[in-house]
């Protein structure tokens, strides 16, 4: 039997300009990271979460590359295509942002901060056990909307304590029971997967998460 997993996840209120306050971007290059979350040139976030970019003009012809670290300290980066509104990272949850690079001049001021979305680290599933059932229970405190997700993508080990990482952003699939859930709930993943996580979609409440995998080693 695999070990139980106990997690707590909550997000502070989103901060639209906590990483970079509104600024003109005259050419390709680094944005000035001058928001309230920045310490010694690095934006330190409360937990792993998505980064939001707001453009005052139509920036759909340029991209913004966000560089930073995940919850285990690993270096990550994600390319976000600009828009004529707000856009956000979708592949990674950043615990710190070290640099933001625009590929060209922006049409208007650009602001960078945090969104109301963030997920737990991926939790490894031993798919060699039979059966591979994983039971997940979530206890909600306050107001929060969340979704249980899993992936089939291959992972690699990282030397920071056994948390799985992936050579490319894994593709998540939503659980059919705990999707956009707002109350206490439980679900079971009964098919072999490589990992699971829980994503907060909105809200400033907190989640207490328990996951247990059944099965006997073959």
Steps between C-alpha positions, in 0.01 A plus 500: 500500500629848415542758774214743573538859381387799706496845340376850582437746217377857509562812296529855623289754312624556146723804444479626141815714522689325778782393264525793259305823527354658185782598266575577137695238306677679216698205366580136556659439838446458871208660679573702810401283796389765747184359659430457869590126489853566376789452744857557381392473139292182543121481537431261789147356486305354792475158332517345156255689279442640151639831377272754332598757235272792419550710187343841448533458122490215250812292569388189312804526270756463780576253777607527861732236643467454876805353676495377858492204737245239599417381851806271521740771383533370146541754222201536270396731217187551296424698186171694517353660186385856556146621440282810510404418859618273778674168433666255737746214517330162472774236510689569822438622853764754599616539858746768390546712187854606413458666161237592239612558142291661225572393143426848364352840566161505671204701369433652843590462864560147629428379854602164652373336818334192643166343409249311713611162358762266643551127551674267742818326381438183304478194725659179374284191442659154501321352200676165554272427797188292447247648517629855457200668664569840656242643741503876547304696760481879520383711794412860417535797731360830377415575138691312233437333165728202424555212259679166543721424200719212385752437223633206298829668407835353599683659790865527601641506850655821631766503776295716737318240701299270277248741346447395138579744225435478128726558198212694343182650647264206567154500349239508780161330484215609728337256738130460405383517863711769668506757220422862589405371843428743783429270795657202675528201271674176414581311183691193381737471206452138398711486181881508484637856489845642573403787727221711649457850638230743609457838332338799665297682236386794713437608857705590806405196711723204577503129420608214726578209270553131577596243237557127552594242238396137535657196339757227550835498322521243222 
